[in-house]
């Protein structure tokens, strides 16, 4: 736990400068700066004074649930590329969640690796192109705008049967890694 980082976050939410917080706690601006940069540690009494000035109790401070990231940018994503397929994990920490959203980009004539039977369900939405979905011995074709749903008790994969790159949003529940 980075106490200094959490104190800085609370201070900024209260629109206080380091100097203003220091004055309220009878500390120096330098001490607050070192604390926020995790270069020193406060005593329990000093921490209590700081937290009181920030309007939070010691017990609430330590029981705070960290807010989870809400928006992910392309810079957050993880990609795996082969000659004919690009797989992008849209939420990099999805393996800890109930769902795992993935974007598949498949060149014409290419196919994904077969997913062996496993527990769970998967949903797909074709954003562009035309794909063939194979689940066990069954095959279906899906075009742009079509969606599909797979119970994962059988081997399954996708193949681009169109003339343009296929893009498919794929959501696994639970994550399959």
PyMOL commands that set and color helices and strands:
alter all, ss='L'
color gray80, all
select helices_A, chain A and resi 3-13+18-25+29-36+44-53+58-63+74-76+94-96
alter helices_A, ss='H'
color red, helices_A
select strands_A, chain A and resi 78-81+85-89+100-106+121-128+130-135+138-143+147-151+156-160+166-173
alter strands_A, ss='S'
color yellow, strands_A
deselect
rebuild
show_as cartoon
